Amino acid sequence: MAAIFVLLTVLLGIINVIDFTLATQDADRLTQIIAEGRGLFVDNRFDSDRIKPDGMRGPMGPTSPEMPDSLRYFTFAFGSDGSVQTVSFHLTAMTEEDARQWAASLRQENTGWTRLSYRYRTYERDGATYVTVIDQGRELISAYRILIISAVGEAVFLLISFGVLIVLSGKLLDPIEKADRRQKQFIAEVEHNFKVPLTVLNAGTELLERQHGATEVSRSMRGQLRKLNALVGDLGRLTLLDEGKTDRTAANLSSLVQSAYDQYKERLSVLTYQLEISSGITYEADAAAFTAALHELFENQVKFGRSCASCRLFTEGNRILLIFANDAALPSGQYDQVFDRFTRLSNAEGIDGAGLGLARVREVVKAHNGRIEASVKDGIFTVRISL
């Protein structure tokens, strides 16, 4: 609806601007003709050369041969000695005295619109100041009608579009909502059904190592089980977030970010790292969920940062901004798809993961009424969180 509104407003705005601009140009041509005629609309401009062979006169507009008989205007000349002379007066909407006072109020102006539909021009001739005012109300009425019709038509069209979208949105979005519900249900079932087998496998591996000692096979099994346990843990946390299970209290975000960084400081030491944390920033947050999201963002920098990375926490107006950045071998552009579940970018090849980490971060941010976006510019991958 916002896109439709902007498109219609721009389109109709351009049409109306062009319409009023052309009307202004026509009015200025008329006042210029009168100025060249020393305050009079000169009739001999329209000679026989302008009569077409079929006897019709034209064209329409300021140069129409009918204009001298239909133009409504007046001109007054103001001398340097204070005298006022009526040069021409062809207007029935007011008295000549009212027109003279009106012209006197425009002596210090140049050209423009006055009283909505009157165009005026002030110019010097023979040491006197001339003021010409023409009535363009009849010419402008079509422009104002187009303006009103545009505004009303846009409002009606938006209302109709909104109604149609309301009616159709259920059918259009229902397949997407069903797919999303099925995916969440599948994740919850996988997380639930994997817990027991993994517990048994972990216990069995531990028992084998106690009885026969650790072997290369058992160590390999433990490594793979750790990966499965981490995956099931990610799925479990996603399930809790999907169910809206968060415990939000006043949390010191500055301390949470600093604490999370301290745990990754040694692993991040291979990168040129810049840390900027404004002190005393608090927010109503689930500290555990937010900490897990921070760990995922720092882990992401450890995995994908090549030479430099940074983390910044600060306020801007009434918003809290948390920005993670690191260099990455990715082309410039928007990368919001990294927050989709099971999505891995081209630079993730050969790196362990199921594409759930940043999806969980998005769910945490969403649960805290925030916004998150990812982009790459000049080889720098940036995740921007706004709370």
Residue pairs with C-beta under 8 A, 6 or more apart in sequence:
1 158
1 161
1 162
1 165
4 157
4 158
4 161
5 154
5 158
8 154
8 157
8 158
9 154
12 150
12 151
12 153
12 154
15 146
15 150
16 143
16 146
16 147
16 150
19 143
19 146
19 147
20 143
20 147
23 136
23 139
23 140
23 143
24 113
24 119
26 61
26 62
26 136
26 139
27 119
27 134
27 136
27 139
28 111
28 119
28 121
29 62
29 63
30 41
30 62
30 67
30 71
30 73
30 119
30 134
31 111
31 119
31 120
31 121
31 132
31 134
32 121
33 41
33 42
33 45
33 62
34 40
34 41
34 73
34 75
34 121
34 132
34 134
35 121
35 123
35 125
35 130
35 132
36 42
38 87
38 125
38 126
38 130
39 75
39 77
39 87
39 88
39 125
39 130
39 132
40 75
40 87
40 88
41 67
41 68
41 71
41 73
41 88
43 68
45 63
46 57
46 65
46 68
50 57
50 58
50 65
51 57
51 65
52 58
57 64
57 65
57 66
58 64
58 65
71 90
71 134
72 90
72 91
72 92
72 93
72 134
72 135
72 138
73 88
73 90
73 91
73 132
73 133
73 134
73 135
74 86
74 88
74 89
74 90
74 91
74 96
74 99
74 103
74 132
74 133
75 86
75 87
75 88
75 89
75 103
75 130
75 131
75 132
75 133
76 84
76 85
76 86
76 87
76 99
76 100
76 103
76 104
76 130
76 131
77 84
77 85
77 87
77 125
77 128
77 129
77 130
78 84
78 85
78 103
78 104
78 107
78 128
78 129
78 130
78 131
79 85
79 127
79 128
80 127
80 128
84 100
84 104
85 128
86 96
86 100
87 130
89 96
89 99
91 99
91 135
93 135
94 102
99 133
102 133
103 131
103 133
104 131
106 114
106 120
106 122
106 131
106 133
107 122
107 129
107 131
108 122
109 120
109 122
110 121
110 122
111 119
111 120
111 121
111 122
112 119
112 120
113 119
113 120
114 120
114 133
116 137
116 140
117 135
117 136
117 137
117 140
118 133
118 134
118 135
118 136
118 137
119 133
119 134
119 136
120 131
120 132
120 133
120 134
121 131
121 132
122 129
122 130
122 131
122 132
123 129
123 130
123 132
124 130
183 341
184 239
184 242
187 235
187 238
187 239
187 242
187 341
188 235
188 239
188 242
190 232
190 235
191 232
191 235
191 236
191 239
194 228
194 232
194 235
195 232
198 225
198 228
198 229
198 232
201 221
201 225
202 225
202 229
205 218
205 221
205 222
205 225
208 218
209 215
209 218
227 352
231 354
231 356
234 354
234 356
234 357
234 360
235 356
237 289
237 292
237 360
238 341
238 356
238 359
238 360
238 363
240 246
241 289
241 360
241 363
241 364
241 367
242 363
244 367
246 286
246 289
246 367
246 368
247 286
247 288
248 284
248 285
248 286
248 368
249 284
249 285
249 286
249 287
250 282
250 283
250 284
251 282
251 283
251 284
251 285
251 286
251 287
251 290
252 280
252 281
252 282
253 281
253 282
253 283
253 285
253 290
253 313
253 320
253 322
254 277
254 278
254 279
254 280
254 281
254 313
256 287
256 290
256 291
256 294
257 277
257 294
257 311
257 313
257 322
258 277
259 291
260 291
260 294
260 295
260 298
261 268
261 275
261 298
261 311
263 295
263 298
264 295
264 298
264 299
264 301
264 302
267 302
268 298
268 301
268 302
268 305
268 309
271 301
271 305
271 306
271 307
271 308
271 309
271 326
272 307
272 308
272 309
273 308
273 309
273 310
273 311
274 308
274 309
274 310
274 311
274 312
275 310
275 311
275 312
276 310
276 311
276 312
276 313
276 314
277 311
277 312
277 313
278 313
278 314
278 315
281 313
281 314
281 315
281 320
283 320
283 368
283 387
284 368
285 368
286 364
286 367
286 368
289 364
289 367
290 364
290 368
292 360
292 364
293 360
293 361
293 364
293 365
296 357
296 358
296 360
296 361
297 311
297 324
297 361
297 383
298 311
298 324
299 357
300 324
300 326
300 357
300 358
300 383
301 309
301 311
301 324
301 326
303 348
303 351
303 353
304 326
304 328
304 347
304 348
304 351
304 381
305 326
305 327
305 328
306 326
306 327
306 328
306 329
307 327
308 326
308 327
309 324
309 325
309 326
309 327
310 323
310 324
310 325
310 326
311 322
311 323
311 324
311 325
312 321
312 322
312 323
313 320
313 321
313 322
313 323
314 320
314 321
315 321
319 386
319 387
320 386
320 387
321 384
321 385
321 386
321 387
322 384
322 385
322 387
323 382
323 383
323 384
323 385
324 382
324 383
325 380
325 381
325 382
325 383
326 380
326 381
327 379
327 380
327 381
328 347
328 376
328 379
328 380
328 381
329 347
329 379
330 345
330 346
330 347
330 376
330 379
330 381
331 376
332 375
332 376
332 377
332 378
332 379
333 375
333 376
334 373
334 374
334 375
335 345
335 374
335 375
335 376
335 381
336 373
336 374
337 343
338 345
338 358
338 374
339 358
339 359
339 361
339 362
339 372
339 374
340 355
340 359
341 355
341 356
341 359
342 354
342 355
342 356
342 359
343 355
343 359
344 353
344 355
348 355
358 374
358 383
361 372
361 383
362 372
365 371
365 372
365 385
365 387
366 372
368 387
369 387
370 385
370 386
370 387
371 385
371 386
372 383
372 384
372 385
372 386
373 383
373 384
374 381
374 382
374 383
374 384
375 381
375 382
375 384
376 382
